[in-house]
Amino acid sequence: MKKTITYFIAFLSLNIFSQTKYITKTGIVNFEASVSSFEEVKAINNSATAIIEVESGAFAALILVKGFRFKNALMEEHFNENYAESDKYPKATFKGNLKDFSIEKLSSNTVFKISGSLTFHGKTKKLESIPLTFSREGVFINVSGNFKVNASDFDIKIPKVVKDKVSETVEVSLNFSLKKT
């Protein structure tokens, strides 16, 4: 009997103190570094992992760099070998917190701001007050947004030979449909 009560108390305390989480392993992250009048420099990754802890507003995302797909296979190869060095730096991560996040406030197209740290190519950059749009559909929370970073923030050097064809400013967009766990 004593053992049963101990298990029951342990189970109850785990449920009381556990955070409600929403997660996806099929998030979409795009980036574009195109310059007008030249070939499009754009990629998509359909296998980003992201998680939100509802009570704390903590948010994290993980992207495998080799998962980015380009229209041009040679461009993809150059990206992985020369720019991202994806064998050396296989992951990109973001860890942050949503300001004043509340699942009760979610309706269609509710905007919350997030601040946190983006790590790519072995370098970390702080991002502040990035607006993300949220909506809730049953057991899913949908999140979308975009922001800009500079290649130089992550020690990525654009060779002189292509300097006019690749933008220093990179537009990143995301679209996640996270499911309650």
BAFI-3210 file (N, C-alpha, C; in Angstrom, 3 decimals, decimal comma, padded with zeros to 6 digits):
// residues 181
n [1|2|3|4|5|6|7|8|9|10|11|12|13|14|15|16|17|18|19|20|21|22|23|24|25|26|27|28|29|30|31|32|33|34|35|36|37|38|39|40|41|42|43|44|45|46|47|48|49|50|51|52|53|54|55|56|57|58|59|60|61|62|63|64|65|66|67|68|69|70|71|72|73|74|75|76|77|78|79|80|81|82|83|84|85|86|87|88|89|90|91|92|93|94|95|96|97|98|99|100|101|102|103|104|105|106|107|108|109|110|111|112|113|114|115|116|117|118|119|120|121|122|123|124|125|126|127|128|129|130|131|132|133|134|135|136|137|138|139|140|141|142|143|144|145|146|147|148|149|150|151|152|153|154|155|156|157|158|159|160|161|162|163|164|165|166|167|168|169|170|171|172|173|174|175|176|177|178|179|180|181]
n.u [000,826|001,906|003,829|002,234|000,946|003,175|003,974|001,670|001,712|004,136|003,519|001,374|002,675|004,486|002,744|001,559|003,703|004,718|005,319|003,175|003,657|004,264|005,102|007,029|008,362|008,531|008,819|009,035|011,666|012,903|015,386|016,652|018,979|019,146|020,048|018,826|018,462|020,172|020,838|018,528|019,104|018,192|016,731|015,117|014,059|012,470|012,342|012,606|012,916|010,935|009,944|007,607|007,197|004,406|003,614|005,879|006,690|008,960|010,942|012,323|014,364|015,649|017,691|018,839|021,565|022,326|019,886|018,773|017,415|018,110|017,220|019,175|021,576|024,372|024,649|023,663|025,643|027,892|026,970|026,862|029,555|031,319|030,214|028,333|029,695|028,808|029,565|031,306|029,818|027,018|024,431|021,894|020,648|018,028|017,259|014,987|012,712|009,251|007,689|005,369|003,722|000,741|-001,381|-004,088|-004,627|-004,441|-005,690|-006,902|-004,120|-002,507|-000,012|003,124|006,151|009,513|012,611|015,992|018,695|020,418|022,188|024,560|026,819|028,760|028,730|027,092|024,270|022,461|019,015|016,453|013,153|011,592|008,817|006,347|003,735|000,915|-001,491|-004,232|-005,339|-007,315|-005,503|-003,176|-000,666|000,012|002,770|004,333|006,734|009,287|012,679|015,712|019,169|022,717|025,213|027,832|027,552|027,802|030,299|030,544|031,970|031,644|032,866|034,831|034,415|031,723|030,419|028,701|026,521|025,364|023,554|024,547|022,785|020,484|017,343|015,217|012,646|009,973|007,781|005,790|003,913|002,870|002,273|000,334|001,773]
n.v [-001,200|001,235|001,570|001,895|004,331|006,011|005,820|006,922|009,578|010,445|010,251|012,091|014,481|014,762|015,254|017,653|019,458|019,288|020,717|021,963|021,040|021,807|020,452|020,001|018,136|018,620|021,209|024,188|025,961|028,648|030,306|033,246|034,788|036,371|038,450|041,029|040,584|038,448|034,881|033,113|032,817|030,731|028,639|025,763|024,085|021,309|019,910|020,888|020,928|021,930|023,352|024,408|025,495|025,934|027,153|028,608|030,008|029,403|028,709|026,663|025,685|023,427|022,869|020,814|021,477|020,398|019,735|021,748|022,579|023,426|024,877|024,451|022,020|022,313|024,765|024,085|022,285|024,029|025,747|023,973|023,092|025,372|027,698|027,236|025,129|022,512|019,920|020,365|022,092|020,967|021,655|024,144|026,291|027,694|029,364|030,690|033,077|033,747|036,811|037,701|035,518|033,692|031,033|031,250|033,693|033,243|033,583|033,750|034,698|036,011|038,041|037,577|038,587|037,461|036,836|035,838|033,487|032,797|030,244|029,481|028,100|027,853|030,232|032,565|034,652|037,256|037,793|040,155|040,911|039,769|039,607|037,109|035,283|033,730|031,070|029,051|025,761|023,405|020,749|021,869|024,416|027,017|028,661|031,444|033,507|035,995|037,138|039,079|038,462|038,994|037,622|037,979|038,113|035,556|034,763|034,139|034,266|035,900|035,159|037,311|036,901|036,179|038,141|040,161|038,685|037,393|038,179|039,978|040,289|038,161|036,810|035,191|032,854|031,265|028,517|026,793|024,025|023,072|020,335|019,416|017,698]
n.w [000,000|000,834|-001,121|-003,422|-002,864|-002,856|-005,562|-006,753|-005,750|-006,859|-009,601|-009,766|-008,997|-011,118|-013,239|-012,387|-012,365|-014,907|-018,121|-020,682|-023,963|-027,384|-030,490|-033,518|-036,242|-038,798|-039,692|-041,719|-043,108|-044,862|-046,824|-048,391|-050,474|-052,677|-055,454|-057,457|-060,992|-061,247|-060,906|-058,859|-055,413|-053,278|-050,798|-049,298|-046,359|-045,216|-042,859|-040,247|-036,721|-034,019|-030,866|-028,409|-025,131|-023,449|-020,966|-020,096|-022,335|-023,681|-026,529|-029,037|-031,812|-034,257|-037,001|-039,559|-041,457|-043,932|-044,914|-046,427|-049,545|-052,859|-056,062|-057,914|-058,155|-058,059|-056,794|-054,290|-053,480|-053,365|-051,340|-049,101|-048,937|-049,198|-047,983|-045,716|-044,613|-043,853|-043,055|-040,986|-039,359|-038,660|-037,732|-037,268|-034,807|-032,789|-029,840|-027,628|-026,060|-025,900|-025,674|-023,242|-023,879|-024,237|-024,300|-024,095|-025,244|-027,909|-031,130|-034,454|-036,260|-034,182|-032,846|-031,399|-029,859|-030,171|-028,595|-028,732|-029,294|-032,245|-033,711|-036,087|-038,394|-036,455|-035,032|-032,862|-032,765|-031,285|-031,440|-031,401|-030,376|-032,564|-034,614|-034,541|-036,046|-034,771|-034,687|-033,675|-034,102|-033,177|-031,899|-032,738|-033,002|-035,073|-036,475|-037,908|-039,580|-040,294|-040,715|-040,926|-041,451|-041,493|-043,594|-042,755|-039,998|-039,156|-039,776|-042,484|-045,512|-048,537|-051,622|-053,764|-056,509|-056,749|-055,393|-056,348|-057,021|-054,903|-052,065|-049,161|-047,120|-045,684|-046,047|-043,901|-043,516|-041,736|-041,048|-039,033|-037,900|-035,028|-032,866|-030,064|-027,351]
ca.u [000,000|002,801|004,457|001,219|000,768|004,387|003,869|000,599|002,201|005,160|002,812|000,626|003,600|005,010|001,711|001,345|004,843|005,150|004,911|002,500|004,562|003,844|006,325|006,977|009,607|008,358|008,739|009,616|012,517|013,432|016,212|016,924|020,067|019,179|020,289|018,064|019,155|021,033|020,169|017,941|019,836|017,063|016,688|014,040|014,283|011,154|012,468|013,033|012,276|010,684|009,153|007,174|006,664|003,323|003,574|007,031|006,934|010,265|010,848|013,606|014,285|016,866|017,648|020,022|021,967|022,311|018,502|018,356|017,375|018,154|016,810|020,391|022,375|025,708|024,515|023,521|026,971|028,711|026,450|027,278|031,007|032,076|029,612|027,846|030,616|027,857|030,196|031,908|028,737|025,835|023,138|021,575|019,692|017,506|016,687|014,509|011,491|008,173|007,296|003,950|002,990|-000,366|-002,177|-005,459|-004,745|-004,322|-006,821|-006,254|-003,141|-002,039|001,427|003,959|007,548|010,457|014,020|016,795|020,003|020,501|023,534|024,770|028,226|029,587|028,623|025,785|023,823|021,241|017,924|015,549|011,799|011,163|007,386|005,880|002,277|000,411|-002,912|-004,477|-006,350|-007,430|-004,302|-002,022|-000,351|000,729|003,671|005,038|007,431|010,519|013,650|016,904|020,492|023,812|026,144|029,022|027,271|028,129|031,632|030,444|032,600|031,197|034,029|034,724|033,937|030,256|029,946|027,590|025,436|024,824|023,334|025,091|021,608|019,752|015,966|014,851|011,231|009,653|006,382|005,722|002,637|003,295|001,191|000,372|002,273]
ca.v [000,000|002,377|001,681|002,413|005,749|006,693|005,925|007,852|010,933|010,750|010,467|013,326|015,619|014,904|015,888|019,023|020,301|019,154|021,808|021,583|021,288|021,613|020,105|019,556|017,670|018,892|022,652|024,689|027,139|029,092|031,506|033,801|035,770|036,706|039,806|041,164|040,407|037,265|033,630|033,067|032,121|030,446|027,236|025,380|022,912|020,843|018,980|021,589|020,524|023,076|023,048|025,513|025,182|026,906|027,902|029,510|030,747|029,006|028,225|026,194|025,070|022,780|022,621|020,180|022,367|019,662|019,561|022,824|022,180|024,505|024,471|024,111|021,097|022,870|025,807|023,356|021,769|025,173|026,186|023,038|022,970|026,618|028,735|026,711|024,094|021,689|018,759|020,886|022,713|020,302|022,110|025,527|026,247|028,927|029,207|031,990|033,175|034,570|037,832|037,719|034,461|033,067|030,217|031,744|034,872|032,859|033,558|033,696|035,755|036,713|038,277|037,640|038,845|036,513|037,216|034,661|033,328|031,972|029,721|028,944|028,154|027,960|031,574|032,845|036,041|037,583|038,393|040,800|041,348|039,306|039,285|035,829|035,204|032,465|030,739|027,746|024,929|022,144|020,380|022,478|025,842|027,387|029,790|031,895|034,773|036,142|038,079|039,196|038,403|039,213|036,491|038,298|037,841|034,156|034,563|033,576|035,188|035,746|035,424|038,463|036,479|036,112|039,191|040,885|037,742|036,869|039,265|039,878|040,202|036,918|036,814|033,869|032,734|029,993|028,130|025,583|023,566|022,294|019,535|019,218|016,364]
ca.w [000,000|000,930|-002,437|-004,325|-002,538|-003,325|-007,017|-007,073|-005,461|-007,866|-010,868|-009,634|-008,997|-012,475|-014,056|-011,936|-012,693|-016,303|-018,998|-021,908|-025,077|-028,760|-031,209|-034,911|-036,859|-040,231|-039,890|-042,968|-043,004|-046,152|-046,820|-049,703|-050,536|-054,106|-055,930|-058,701|-062,277|-061,228|-060,547|-057,528|-054,352|-052,397|-050,377|-048,390|-045,520|-044,754|-041,733|-039,032|-035,478|-033,147|-029,676|-027,554|-023,808|-023,370|-019,715|-019,958|-023,571|-024,234|-027,898|-029,576|-033,139|-034,733|-038,436|-040,124|-042,546|-045,203|-045,334|-047,322|-050,948|-053,840|-057,413|-058,629|-057,343|-057,882|-055,774|-053,020|-053,156|-052,945|-050,040|-048,056|-048,836|-049,112|-047,148|-044,441|-044,120|-043,105|-042,410|-039,750|-038,590|-039,243|-037,224|-036,928|-033,699|-032,211|-028,501|-027,194|-025,269|-026,433|-024,698|-022,857|-024,575|-023,528|-025,216|-024,011|-026,107|-029,316|-032,044|-035,758|-036,516|-032,998|-032,962|-030,202|-030,202|-029,598|-028,524|-028,432|-029,925|-033,441|-033,920|-037,426|-038,815|-035,254|-034,450|-032,277|-032,877|-030,543|-032,198|-030,451|-030,736|-033,883|-034,554|-035,082|-036,108|-034,229|-034,715|-033,035|-034,767|-032,441|-031,142|-033,409|-032,991|-036,293|-036,263|-039,106|-039,415|-041,058|-040,177|-041,755|-040,826|-042,434|-043,696|-041,961|-038,571|-038,905|-040,367|-043,826|-046,449|-049,915|-052,481|-054,667|-057,823|-056,741|-054,487|-056,963|-057,317|-053,652|-051,116|-047,795|-046,260|-045,923|-045,548|-043,392|-043,156|-041,089|-040,969|-038,229|-037,378|-033,863|-032,294|-028,607|-026,965]
c.u [000,868|003,461|003,486|001,008|001,972|004,353|002,808|001,044|003,245|004,499|002,068|001,550|004,221|004,008|001,478|002,464|005,320|004,574|004,177|003,394|003,866|005,119|006,035|008,359|009,563|008,163|009,445|010,407|013,078|014,457|016,457|017,990|020,257|019,478|019,556|018,983|020,113|020,214|019,716|018,815|018,824|017,068|015,539|014,453|012,927|011,217|013,027|012,240|012,104|009,801|008,828|006,720|005,661|003,392|004,698|007,253|008,291|010,045|012,239|013,364|015,656|016,690|018,936|020,366|021,940|020,898|017,995|018,479|017,278|017,617|018,001|021,287|023,782|025,704|024,413|024,875|027,886|028,274|026,979|028,793|031,706|031,514|029,242|028,816|029,848|028,432|030,783|030,845|027,401|024,481|023,079|020,518|019,217|016,919|016,254|013,253|010,515|007,724|005,782|003,115|001,912|-001,212|-003,637|-005,686|-004,717|-005,668|-006,184|-005,366|-002,818|-000,529|002,064|005,382|008,440|011,856|014,799|018,090|019,929|021,954|023,589|026,251|029,155|029,547|027,202|025,494|022,538|020,246|016,916|014,220|011,395|009,669|007,088|004,358|001,841|-001,068|-003,047|-005,602|-006,374|-006,188|-003,031|-001,903|000,471|001,520|004,317|005,707|008,635|011,394|014,847|018,152|021,526|024,727|027,367|028,807|027,691|029,466|031,573|030,952|032,116|032,380|033,770|034,119|032,403|029,631|028,736|026,368|024,747|024,718|023,993|023,947|020,781|018,377|015,599|013,364|010,977|008,154|006,324|004,273|002,958|002,092|001,405|000,835|001,581]
c.v [001,261|002,657|002,296|003,909|006,554|006,871|006,941|009,300|011,352|011,061|011,795|014,544|015,826|015,614|017,347|019,929|020,174|020,296|021,237|021,984|021,019|021,416|019,786|019,058|017,915|020,385|023,066|025,963|027,419|030,177|031,943|034,875|036,193|038,180|039,915|041,086|039,222|036,044|033,657|032,248|031,890|028,962|027,023|024,125|022,536|019,932|019,651|021,062|021,769|022,642|024,335|024,923|026,283|027,759|028,931|030,395|030,433|028,379|027,796|025,548|024,526|022,471|021,936|020,928|021,652|019,410|020,671|022,367|023,415|023,983|023,912|023,248|021,629|023,967|025,178|022,828|022,903|025,680|025,298|022,989|024,287|027,644|028,200|025,723|023,087|020,393|019,160|021,445|022,168|020,868|023,622|025,443|027,650|028,569|030,581|031,900|034,137|035,540|037,803|036,662|033,884|032,308|030,666|032,940|034,516|032,893|033,439|034,934|036,634|036,847|038,354|037,895|037,866|037,113|035,980|034,661|032,352|031,547|029,045|029,088|028,390|029,304|031,794|034,335|036,202|038,226|038,932|041,156|041,019|038,970|037,942|035,814|033,795|032,322|029,347|027,042|023,578|021,869|020,992|023,963|026,098|028,662|030,151|033,231|034,851|037,196|038,097|039,092|038,690|038,001|036,730|038,086|036,433|033,767|033,852|034,624|034,873|036,113|036,577|038,092|036,404|037,203|039,950|039,996|037,187|038,016|038,960|039,716|038,988|037,021|035,381|033,879|031,343|029,784|026,783|025,296|022,587|021,605|019,347|017,793|015,854]
c.w [000,000|-000,426|-003,449|-004,101|-003,028|-004,835|-007,430|-006,856|-006,493|-009,208|-010,851|-009,697|-010,377|-013,369|-013,674|-012,429|-014,137|-017,129|-020,212|-023,069|-026,395|-029,568|-032,678|-035,314|-038,361|-040,492|-041,176|-042,678|-044,392|-045,911|-048,248|-049,585|-051,992|-054,320|-057,261|-059,913|-062,310|-060,805|-059,085|-056,567|-053,234|-052,057|-049,405|-047,627|-044,933|-043,542|-040,484|-037,839|-034,614|-031,991|-028,934|-026,233|-023,492|-022,103|-019,608|-021,188|-024,177|-025,607|-028,349|-030,933|-033,514|-036,215|-038,843|-041,413|-043,895|-045,724|-046,243|-048,768|-051,835|-055,167|-058,180|-057,728|-057,086|-056,815|-054,384|-052,556|-052,663|-051,569|-048,923|-047,864|-048,527|-048,136|-045,766|-043,804|-043,254|-042,548|-041,056|-038,803|-039,088|-038,825|-037,106|-035,827|-033,348|-030,858|-028,032|-026,356|-025,930|-025,348|-024,502|-023,564|-023,671|-024,535|-025,209|-024,937|-027,596|-030,021|-033,423|-035,890|-035,311|-033,093|-031,570|-030,670|-029,463|-029,624|-028,157|-029,208|-031,083|-033,614|-035,281|-037,741|-037,616|-034,564|-033,950|-032,359|-032,084|-031,505|-031,190|-031,096|-032,174|-033,794|-035,231|-035,017|-035,707|-034,516|-034,120|-033,776|-034,064|-031,617|-031,747|-033,095|-034,245|-036,036|-037,590|-038,815|-040,327|-040,394|-041,116|-040,882|-041,908|-042,426|-042,821|-040,461|-038,176|-039,537|-041,715|-044,799|-047,864|-050,812|-053,452|-056,009|-057,893|-055,870|-055,043|-057,212|-056,078|-052,657|-049,769|-046,800|-046,661|-045,262|-045,163|-043,070|-042,590|-041,060|-040,256|-037,856|-036,260|-033,225|-030,802|-028,304|-025,725]
res [m|k|k|t|i|t|y|f|i|a|f|l|s|l|n|i|f|s|q|t|k|y|i|t|k|t|g|i|v|n|f|e|a|s|v|s|s|f|e|e|v|k|a|i|n|n|s|a|t|a|i|i|e|v|e|s|g|a|f|a|a|l|i|l|v|k|g|f|r|f|k|n|a|l|m|e|e|h|f|n|e|n|y|a|e|s|d|k|y|p|k|a|t|f|k|g|n|l|k|d|f|s|i|e|k|l|s|s|n|t|v|f|k|i|s|g|s|l|t|f|h|g|k|t|k|k|l|e|s|i|p|l|t|f|s|r|e|g|v|f|i|n|v|s|g|n|f|k|v|n|a|s|d|f|d|i|k|i|p|k|v|v|k|d|k|v|s|e|t|v|e|v|s|l|n|f|s|l|k|k|t]
***
